[in-house]
């Protein structure tokens, strides 16, 4: 599989249709087929934030570290730890889930686009 890496980002194949505008800035993960899919919960290992989507089989661009934009799934305050909900949106993290980012801006409602600092754990891609 072709893969390109730039500082704090990677390009991989989409494992689902991630071309819709509403997919941008959502949390993504690596599937069992080594493709990018939307994160399905706060318990999965996250890859980063979808910056540029594509149809299934196309190349997507994922930001894996640093400051980024994120799509909120609910309101939250600045400075809180964030995790993914079941649709890849950022929500307030709970104690038993994986932290994706820290909020650099507060979100007032679902679908707000806010500044975040990614806290994605390292993933070994083979």
C-alpha positions as CSV (number, residue, x, y, z in Angstrom):
1,X,0.0,0.0,0.0
2,X,1.3,3.5,-0.9
3,X,1.7,5.8,2.1
4,X,3.3,9.2,2.4
5,X,4.4,10.8,5.6
6,X,4.9,14.5,6.4
7,X,5.6,16.0,9.8
8,X,2.5,15.4,12.0
9,X,0.5,13.9,9.1
10,X,0.1,10.9,6.9
11,X,-1.7,9.9,3.8
12,X,-3.4,6.5,3.6
13,X,-6.2,4.7,1.8
14,X,-9.8,5.3,2.9
15,X,-11.6,2.2,4.1
16,X,-15.0,3.8,3.7
17,X,-16.4,6.9,1.9
18,X,-14.9,9.8,3.8
19,X,-15.5,12.3,1.0
20,X,-18.5,14.2,2.5
21,X,-17.8,17.6,3.9
22,X,-19.1,16.5,7.3
23,X,-16.3,14.0,7.6
24,X,-13.6,16.6,7.7
25,X,-12.1,17.3,11.1
26,X,-13.5,14.1,12.6
27,X,-11.4,11.5,14.5
28,X,-10.2,8.6,12.4
29,X,-8.6,5.2,13.2
30,X,-6.8,2.4,11.3
31,X,-9.0,-0.5,10.3
32,X,-8.0,-4.2,10.4
33,X,-7.4,-3.8,6.7
34,X,-4.8,-1.0,7.3
35,X,-7.2,1.7,5.9
36,X,-8.6,4.8,7.5
37,X,-12.1,4.8,8.9
38,X,-14.0,7.1,11.3
39,X,-13.3,6.3,14.9
40,X,-16.3,4.4,16.3
41,X,-15.9,5.1,20.0
42,X,-13.6,6.5,22.7
43,X,-12.1,3.0,23.3
44,X,-10.4,2.5,19.9
45,X,-6.9,3.5,19.1
46,X,-7.1,6.8,17.2
47,X,-4.8,7.8,14.3
48,X,-5.6,11.5,14.2
49,X,-8.0,14.0,12.5
50,X,-9.2,13.7,9.0
51,X,-7.9,16.8,7.0
52,X,-8.8,15.7,3.5
53,X,-11.2,12.9,2.7
54,X,-11.8,10.7,-0.3
55,X,-14.1,7.9,-1.5
56,X,-13.3,4.4,-0.4
57,X,-10.0,3.3,-1.8
58,X,-8.9,6.9,-2.4
59,X,-6.1,8.7,-0.5
60,X,-7.0,10.6,2.6
61,X,-4.8,13.0,4.5
62,X,-4.8,12.6,8.3
63,X,-3.2,15.0,10.8
64,X,-1.5,12.9,13.5
65,X,0.0,15.5,15.9
66,X,0.3,19.1,16.8
67,X,-2.4,21.8,16.7
68,X,-5.4,21.0,14.5
69,X,-9.0,21.7,13.9
70,X,-11.6,19.3,15.3
71,X,-15.4,18.8,14.9
72,X,-17.3,18.9,18.2
73,X,-20.0,16.4,19.0
74,X,-21.3,18.4,22.0
75,X,-20.4,21.6,23.9
76,X,-17.2,21.6,26.0
77,X,-14.9,24.1,27.7
78,X,-11.4,25.1,26.8
79,X,-8.6,23.0,28.3
80,X,-10.5,19.8,28.7
81,X,-9.5,16.4,27.5
82,X,-11.4,15.1,24.5
83,X,-12.3,11.7,23.1
84,X,-14.2,10.5,20.0
85,X,-17.9,9.6,20.1
86,X,-19.5,6.9,18.0
87,X,-19.4,9.1,14.8
88,X,-15.9,10.5,15.1
89,X,-16.8,13.8,16.7
90,X,-15.0,15.2,19.7
91,X,-16.6,15.1,23.1
92,X,-15.5,15.5,26.8
93,X,-13.3,12.5,27.7
94,X,-14.3,10.1,30.4
95,X,-11.9,8.2,32.7
96,X,-12.0,4.9,30.8
97,X,-11.6,6.2,27.3
98,X,-8.6,7.3,25.1
99,X,-7.8,11.0,25.0
100,X,-7.5,12.3,21.5
101,X,-6.9,16.0,22.1
102,X,-7.0,18.9,24.5
103,X,-9.4,21.7,23.6
104,X,-7.7,25.0,22.7
105,X,-11.1,26.6,22.2
106,X,-14.5,25.9,23.7
107,X,-17.3,24.4,21.7
108,X,-20.8,25.8,22.0
109,X,-22.7,23.0,20.2
110,X,-22.6,19.9,18.0
111,X,-20.7,20.5,14.7
112,X,-18.7,23.4,16.0
113,X,-15.1,23.5,14.4
114,X,-12.6,24.3,17.2
115,X,-8.8,24.4,17.7
116,X,-7.3,21.4,19.5
117,X,-3.9,20.0,20.4
118,X,-3.7,16.4,19.3
119,X,-2.6,13.9,22.0
120,X,-2.7,10.8,19.7
121,X,-0.8,7.7,21.0
122,X,1.8,6.3,18.7
123,X,0.7,3.5,16.4
124,X,3.0,1.1,14.6
125,X,1.9,0.8,11.0
126,X,3.3,-2.3,9.3
